[in-house]
Amino acid sequence: MADMKSNLERVRSVLGGDGELPDEEMRARFLELYAEDVKLRWQGADWPWGGDMRGRDRLIACMHATSKVLAGPPEFRQSRFWILDDEWLLWWWSSRTTTTHGERFDNSGLTLLRFRDDKICEHWEYTDTERTARMFRGWRTLVDPEVGSLLASWNDGQERDSTPGRR
């Protein structure tokens, strides 16, 4: 049985970072939350994180893609958490960031996190995937193909515009 109150505090401490830590250290703290065999499930096909994936190497590939399409990490402007039971945490969030093209990107969604041995073993993401796909159109041109090949959405969807951030 997972200690869900402690897990919630660990998640909050990483998400609520004040920007004082170097990016590499923040990424390391984020990755420490996840099990090696984590199951990732994000709706949509034509954006970097879309699809079903398994393993921290896939999560690292998603983080790499994120660094290529966003100018910085999202600022979580609002967050609400609910401990659902002894395994599941529900997170409603609202965020703001900027694309590498300089366009503001406001987003919101629901995240379900399942814990096993105090590590996230499942991450389910529900957000406006159509809008996200429009904002990140052209993302495949920015991501290293070797890393991109780890992403479920690498060969899915149709690129209609090679300029990221253009709708």
N, C-alpha and C positions, 0 to 999 in steps of 0.2 A: 504494500500500500504506500503510495506516494504522500509526502508531507506537502499538501497543496498550498498551505499558507506560506511556507518557505519558498516553494516554487514560484508562487505569485510574486513574492518580494524580489526574488532573483530576476524574474522577467522585468518587473518594474524598474529595477536598478539599471538594467542594460538599456531599456527603451527610454528612460528618463535621463540619459546622460546629458551632462551640461556642456559638452563640447570641449572639455579640457583635456581629454585623453586623445592621443594620436589615433588616427583612423585604424592603424594596424592593431592597436590594443583593443579598440572597441569591437573590431571584427572578431578578434580572438575571444573576447568575453561573450559575444553573441553566439559563436560556434560552440562554446563550452556548454550552452544550454541544451544542445541537441545530441541525441544518440547517434552512433555511427550508422545505424541502419534506418534512420528516420524516413518515414513515408511522407512525401510532399504531394499535396493535391491542390492545384490552383485552377480555377475555371478559365476557359478560353483557350485559344490556340495560337493566335497571331500576336503574341507578346512574349518577352523572354521567360517569364515564370510559368506560363500556361502549361497545363497537362499534369500527368501523374508521373512522379519520379521517386526513386528510393536511394537513400544514401547521402552522407554528408558531402561527398564529392560533388553531387548534384546541387546541393545547397551552396557550396563554394562557387560553382559555375553560375548560379543565379546571382550571387553577390558580385561576381566579376561583371556580369551583364549589367547589373544595377549601376556599377561604377562607371560604365560606359555611356549610359543613357541619362543619368541624373547627375547634376553638378555637385550634389552633396546628399547626405542622408536626409530622410524626411524628418521634419519637425512634427511630432505628434501633439497636435493642438488640443485634442480632447481624447481621453481614454477612459473607458469604464470596463471593469473586470468583474466576472462572476465565476466563482468556484461552483461547478455543476455537480461534482461528486468526487470520489477519491482518485479519479484519473483525469478528468476533463476540466479545462479552463476556457471560458468564453471571453473574448475581448472585442469590444466595439471601439473603433478608432476613427479619428479624423486627422488628416495630415496635410502638410504643405511642403513642397520642395520646388526645385527648378530643374528643367531639362538641361542637357548640355547645350542645347540650342538657345537657352536663355528664357524659355517660356515657363511661366508659373504653372505648377501642377498641383491642384487641390484634389484630394481623394478621400474616400472613407470606405469602411467595410467592416466585416465581421471575420474574426479569426478563431478557429477552434484548435486548441492545443491539447494533445493527449500525452500524459506523462507515464513513464515506466522507469522505475529506479531513479526517480528525480531528474530524469532527462526527457526532453521532448522527443517522443517516438512517432507522433503524427502531427502534421501541420496542415490544416485545411483553411483555405483562403477564399472569401467571398467578397468581391468588389465589382465595380463597374468595368468589366473587362472590355466592352466595346469602346468606351472612352479611352481606356488605357492603351488599347491597340492603336487607336488613332493618334494618341500623343507620342507613342514610341515607334510609329511607322518608320521603317528603315533601320531598325535596331540591329539586324543581322550584319549590316555593313560595318558596324562599330565593334563587334565582338569577335575575338580571335576564334577562327573556325574549330581549332582543337578543343577549346573550352565550350564553344557553342554546340558541338556535337554531343555534349553531355546533357543538353537541354531537350526535354520532350518536344518542345515547339520548334526546334531548329529547322526541320524540314516541313513543318505544317504551315498552312496559310499562304497567302499571296502577298508579296510586297508590291504595292502600287506606287510608292513614292520612296525614294532613297534618302530623303531629308528627314532625320529624326526631329520630332517636335512639330512637324507641319501636319495640319489636318487636311 
